[in-house]
Amino acid sequence: MTAAALGDGRTATQDLVRAGAASTVGFDKVSVAYRGAVVLKPLTLEVAAGEILAMIGPSGSGKTTALRAVAGFVRPVSGRIRVGGTDVTDLPPYERGLAMVVQNYALFPHMRVADNVAFGLRARGAARTLIESRVDDALGVVGMRTFRKRYPRELSGGQQQRVAIARALAVRPRVLLLDEPLSALDAQIRRSMVEEIARLHADLPDLTILYVTHDQSEALTLADRIAILKDGALCAVGRTADLYRRPPNRFAAEFLGRANLLPVVIEDDRSVGGMVAVRAGADRLLVAGDGAPAGTRRLLCVRPQHLTLTAELGYSNRIGGRLRQVHWQGELTHLVAEVGDSLVRIVATRLPALPERGGAVDMFFAPGDASLIPEEAGV
C-alpha cells in the first residue's frame, strides 16, 4: 500500500503519528483500587517510543486496568503516569494525546464509515478540510477507503475493527491503546487482523502500542516486549523471544506458551560454555545455568516443540519415560509421556514408528533449548 506524498516530502502514512520521545509511556508505582480493593499493585514499567508492548495475564490480573489508567478512564490511588516524559496523571483523557480501541468496535451504527472515523476530529472542532484529509489518510492506512460510505452493519467484524483503528489513528495519537481488539472475531479473521496490525506498525514505526490480550499467540507474534501480570502485580517483563525461551519464574513459563517443567538438582555448577550439569531422576542433562550452586533444586523448562523422539544432531540430552497418550492432528502429532511423577508433552512433525501406549520412550532435546527456573510459582 502506497501512501500519498505530502507537500513537505513526508507521506500521509508517516504523518499519521507525531513520534519520538513524545510517545514514551511510563508507569511509576501506579496503583489502582476499586472501593478499597486493590486491583493493580504498584506498577513500575517503561514503554519505549515506537515499541509494541503486550500485556497478558489471566482475567482479573490488572492488565486492562493498567491500560485504562493510561487512557485516563480510571484514576490511580497512588503513583504517576507519564506520556512523552510529561505527567498526565491529572489530565482528562482528551488532553493526553492517546487513542483506544476496544473489543466490541464501539462504532456508531447510524453513521457511515467516514463519519465514524471523523468523529473524534469533529469533537475536537477540527476544520472540514483537515477532517477530510485525515479520514482519507487513516482509511488508506487500514485499506478501507472504498468502504467509506458503508454503515457498520454492512461490514464484517474484521472490517469494523479496521474502521475502529482508523478512527483512532485519525486523531494523530501519540500512543495507541488496544484492549482485546480481536477477541470478538473468529479464528481465521483474527489471524488476518494480527497480520494487519503488524503491517500497520511497519508502516507507522514511531507509533507506540500498548496491547492487552488473552491470546498468547497474538502477543508472541506482535510484541517487541511482553509484560505478564498476575493478581494485580507485574510477574515478568522482557523481550518476547527472551521471555519465551528463558522465563524467569514458573508462572511465566506456564502462562506464556506450554512448558514442560521437570524437577531437577544441579549436579555440577562448573559452567562449560554457559551449560551446567543437572540430574532428573536417572538422567544427567546439560542445560543453561542460572548461577545457582551445586545441590540447588530447580525446574527444568523445555517447550513441547523442542523435544524429539530421535537423537538428531545437537540433541545431546535424553530423558527416558513411558508413552501415555498419542493425538494425531494432521501435520502435528501431540504425545504425552510419563517421566517420574511428571507428564511431558511433545509436539512432533516427523515421527519414527511409535511404541505402544505404556511402552518405553526416549526423548531428546538440545541443551540450548532448555532453561532452569526457581521452583516457586512467582509473584
C-alpha positions in Angstrom: 0.0 0.0 0.0 1.5 3.3 -1.1 0.6 6.5 0.8 0.2 9.8 -1.0 3.1 12.2 -0.6 2.6 15.4 1.4 3.9 18.8 0.4 6.9 18.7 2.7 8.1 15.3 1.4 6.5 13.1 4.1 3.9 10.5 3.2 0.4 10.6 4.6 1.2 7.3 6.4 4.3 8.7 8.1 2.4 11.9 9.1 -0.3 9.9 10.9 1.7 9.9 14.2 3.8 12.5 15.8 6.7 10.5 17.0 9.9 10.5 19.1 10.2 10.8 22.8 6.7 12.2 22.9 5.3 8.7 22.6 7.0 7.0 25.5 4.9 5.7 28.4 5.9 5.4 32.0 4.2 3.8 35.0 5.8 5.0 38.2 4.5 2.9 41.1 0.9 3.1 39.8 -1.7 1.5 41.9 -5.5 1.3 41.3 -8.2 0.3 43.7 -12.0 -0.1 43.4 -14.0 0.5 46.6 -10.9 -0.2 48.7 -10.0 -3.4 46.8 -6.6 -3.1 45.1 -6.8 -4.4 41.5 -3.4 -3.0 40.3 -0.5 -3.2 42.8 2.3 -0.6 42.4 3.4 -1.0 38.8 6.6 0.5 37.5 7.2 0.0 33.8 8.7 1.9 30.9 7.5 1.6 27.3 9.8 3.0 24.6 8.7 5.2 21.7 7.7 3.0 18.7 7.5 -0.2 20.8 4.7 -2.7 20.9 4.3 -3.9 24.5 1.8 -6.7 25.0 0.2 -7.0 28.5 -1.1 -10.5 29.2 -2.3 -12.4 32.2 -5.4 -14.2 33.4 -8.7 -12.5 34.0 -8.5 -10.1 36.9 -4.7 -9.7 36.6 -4.9 -5.9 36.2 -3.8 -5.6 32.6 -7.0 -3.8 31.3 -6.9 -1.6 34.5 -3.4 -0.6 33.7 -4.4 0.3 30.1 -7.4 2.3 31.3 -5.2 4.2 33.8 -3.0 5.3 30.9 -6.1 6.3 28.9 -7.4 8.4 31.9 -10.6 6.3 32.4 -9.5 5.3 35.9 -7.5 7.3 38.4 -4.6 5.7 40.3 -4.8 5.9 44.1 -1.0 6.3 44.1 1.8 6.7 41.6 2.2 8.8 38.5 1.7 8.1 34.7 3.9 9.8 32.1 3.5 10.1 28.4 6.4 11.6 26.5 8.0 12.5 29.8 5.0 14.6 30.8 3.0 13.7 33.9 -0.6 13.1 32.6 -2.0 11.6 35.8 -4.3 14.6 36.5 -5.2 15.3 32.8 -8.6 14.3 31.4 -8.5 11.6 28.6 -8.9 14.1 25.7 -5.8 16.0 26.7 -3.4 13.0 26.8 -2.9 12.6 23.0 -3.9 8.9 23.1 -6.4 6.7 21.3 -8.0 3.5 22.4 -9.6 0.6 20.5 -11.7 -1.9 22.4 -13.0 -5.4 21.6 -16.6 -4.5 20.6 -15.5 -1.9 18.0 -17.8 0.8 19.5 -18.8 2.2 16.1 -21.9 4.3 15.8 -24.4 2.2 13.8 -26.2 5.2 12.4 -23.0 6.7 10.9 -21.2 5.8 7.8 -17.6 4.6 7.9 -16.2 8.0 7.0 -18.3 9.7 9.7 -17.2 7.2 12.3 -13.6 7.9 11.5 -14.2 11.6 11.6 -16.0 11.6 14.9 -13.0 12.3 17.2 -11.8 15.1 14.9 -15.2 16.8 14.8 -15.4 16.5 18.6 -12.2 18.5 18.8 -13.5 21.2 16.4 -11.1 20.4 13.5 -11.6 22.2 10.2 -13.6 20.4 7.5 -10.6 20.2 5.1 -8.4 18.8 7.8 -11.0 16.2 8.7 -11.4 15.1 5.1 -7.7 14.8 4.7 -7.1 12.8 7.8 -10.1 10.5 7.3 -8.8 9.6 3.9 -5.3 9.0 5.2 -6.5 6.9 8.1 -8.8 4.8 5.9 -5.9 4.3 3.4 -3.6 3.0 6.1 -6.1 0.3 7.1 -7.2 -0.5 3.5 -10.8 0.7 3.9 -11.0 3.8 1.6 -13.5 2.0 -0.8 -15.8 1.3 2.2 -16.2 4.9 3.4 -19.9 5.2 2.5 -21.0 2.0 4.1 -22.6 1.5 7.5 -21.1 -0.7 10.2 -23.8 -3.3 9.7 -22.6 -3.7 6.1 -19.1 -4.7 7.2 -17.6 -7.9 8.5 -16.2 -8.0 12.0 -12.6 -7.6 10.8 -13.6 -4.7 8.6 -15.4 -3.0 11.5 -12.2 -3.4 13.7 -10.2 -1.8 10.9 -12.5 1.2 10.9 -12.2 1.4 14.7 -8.4 1.5 14.3 -8.6 4.1 11.5 -10.8 6.3 13.8 -8.1 6.0 16.5 -5.3 6.9 14.0 -7.2 9.9 12.6 -6.6 12.0 15.8 -2.9 11.6 15.5 -2.4 9.7 18.8 1.0 9.6 20.5 0.1 6.2 21.8 -2.4 3.6 20.6 -4.1 1.5 23.3 -5.6 -1.8 22.1 -7.8 -3.6 24.6 -8.6 -7.2 23.5 -9.2 -5.8 20.0 -9.6 -9.1 18.2 -11.3 -11.3 20.9 -14.7 -10.9 19.2 -13.5 -12.2 15.9 -13.4 -15.8 14.7 -10.0 -17.6 14.5 -9.4 -17.1 10.8 -10.2 -13.3 10.8 -8.2 -12.9 14.0 -5.1 -14.3 12.3 -5.7 -11.9 9.4 -6.1 -9.0 11.7 -2.9 -9.9 13.6 -1.1 -9.6 10.2 -2.8 -6.3 9.6 -1.7 -4.8 12.9 1.8 -6.0 12.2 1.7 -4.3 8.8 0.2 -1.2 10.4 3.1 -0.9 12.8 5.6 -1.5 10.0 4.0 1.5 8.2 4.0 3.6 11.4 7.2 2.5 13.2 7.1 5.5 15.5 3.6 4.7 16.9 3.8 3.2 20.4 1.2 0.5 21.0 0.1 -1.0 24.3 -1.7 -4.2 23.5 -3.8 -6.1 26.1 -4.8 -9.6 25.1 -5.6 -13.0 26.4 -4.3 -14.7 23.3 -0.6 -15.6 23.8 -0.1 -16.2 20.0 -1.1 -12.6 19.3 1.4 -11.4 21.9 4.2 -13.6 20.6 3.5 -12.5 17.0 3.2 -8.8 17.5 5.0 -7.6 20.6 8.6 -6.4 20.9 8.2 -7.0 24.7 5.7 -8.8 26.8 4.6 -7.9 30.4 2.9 -10.7 32.3 0.6 -9.7 35.2 -0.8 -11.9 37.9 -3.1 -10.9 40.8 -2.6 -7.3 40.0 1.2 -7.4 40.1 3.9 -7.5 37.4 5.1 -11.1 37.3 7.6 -10.8 34.4 8.6 -8.5 31.6 11.1 -8.9 28.8 11.8 -9.1 25.1 9.4 -11.6 23.6 11.9 -14.2 22.5 13.9 -14.0 25.7 10.8 -14.3 27.9 9.6 -17.3 25.9 12.9 -19.1 25.9 14.1 -18.1 29.3 11.1 -17.5 31.6 12.2 -16.0 35.0 9.6 -18.0 37.1 7.1 -20.8 37.0 4.1 -18.7 36.3 5.7 -17.0 33.3 6.8 -20.4 31.9 3.3 -21.9 32.2 1.3 -18.9 31.1 3.3 -17.9 28.1 3.0 -21.0 25.9 3.0 -24.5 27.1 6.0 -25.6 29.1 7.3 -28.9 30.4 8.6 -28.4 33.9 10.6 -31.2 35.5 12.2 -31.1 38.9 16.0 -31.3 38.8 19.0 -30.9 41.0 22.1 -29.0 39.9 24.8 -31.7 40.0 27.8 -29.7 38.7 27.8 -25.9 38.7 31.0 -25.6 36.8 29.9 -23.9 33.6 31.2 -25.1 30.2 30.0 -22.8 27.5 27.3 -21.5 29.8 26.0 -25.0 30.4 25.8 -26.9 33.7 25.0 -30.5 34.6 21.7 -31.3 36.3 20.1 -34.6 37.3 16.5 -35.5 36.6 15.9 -38.9 38.1 18.4 -41.3 36.5 19.2 -38.9 33.6 22.1 -36.5 33.6 21.4 -33.4 31.4 23.2 -30.3 30.2 21.3 -27.0 30.3 22.0 -23.3 30.5 23.0 -22.4 34.0 21.4 -19.7 36.2 24.3 -19.1 38.6 22.9 -21.3 41.4 25.4 -23.6 43.2 25.5 -27.4 43.1 22.8 -29.1 45.1 20.2 -26.4 44.3 16.7 -27.6 43.3 15.3 -26.1 40.1 12.7 -26.8 37.5 13.9 -27.7 34.0 11.8 -25.8 31.4 11.6 -27.2 27.9 8.9 -26.4 25.4 7.0 -29.4 23.8 8.1 -28.5 20.2 11.8 -28.6 21.3 11.5 -32.3 22.2 12.1 -35.1 19.6 12.0 -38.8 19.6 15.1 -39.1 17.5 18.7 -38.2 18.6 19.3 -35.6 15.9 22.5 -33.6 15.6 23.0 -31.4 18.6 20.3 -33.1 20.6 22.6 -34.4 23.3 20.1 -34.6 26.2 18.0 -37.7 26.7 15.1 -38.3 29.0 13.5 -41.7 29.4 9.8 -42.1 30.1 6.7 -44.1 29.2 4.3 -43.1 26.4 0.8 -42.5 27.8 -1.1 -40.6 25.0 -0.8 -40.0 21.3 -3.0 -37.5 19.5 -2.6 -37.2 15.7 -3.6 -33.7 14.4 -2.7 -33.7 10.7 0.7 -32.2 10.3 1.4 -32.4 14.0 1.3 -35.3 16.5 0.9 -34.5 20.2 2.3 -37.0 22.6 2.3 -37.3 26.4 4.9 -39.2 28.3 5.3 -40.0 31.9 8.6 -39.1 33.5 8.7 -40.0 37.1 5.8 -38.1 38.7 5.6 -35.6 35.8 3.9 -35.6 32.5 5.9 -34.4 29.5 4.3 -33.2 26.3 5.9 -33.5 22.9 4.8 -31.9 19.6 6.3 -33.7 16.7 6.2 -33.2 12.9 8.2 -36.3 11.8 7.9 -39.5 13.8 9.5 -42.9 13.7 7.4 -45.9 14.5 5.8 -45.3 17.9 5.9 -47.7 20.8 2.6 -48.8 22.1 1.0 -46.8 24.9 2.7 -47.8 28.1 5.9 -48.6 26.3 9.3 -47.0 27.0 10.2 -43.9 25.0 13.3 -41.8 24.8 13.0 -38.0 24.3 15.8 -35.8 23.2 16.5 -32.0 23.3 19.3 -29.6 22.7 21.0 -28.0 25.8 20.3 -24.6 24.4 16.5 -25.3 24.2 16.1 -25.6 28.0 16.4 -23.3 31.0 16.3 -23.5 34.7 13.8 -21.6 36.8 13.0 -21.4 40.5 10.5 -24.0 41.9 8.2 -21.3 43.3 5.4 -20.0 41.1 6.5 -16.4 41.0 4.6 -13.3 42.0 
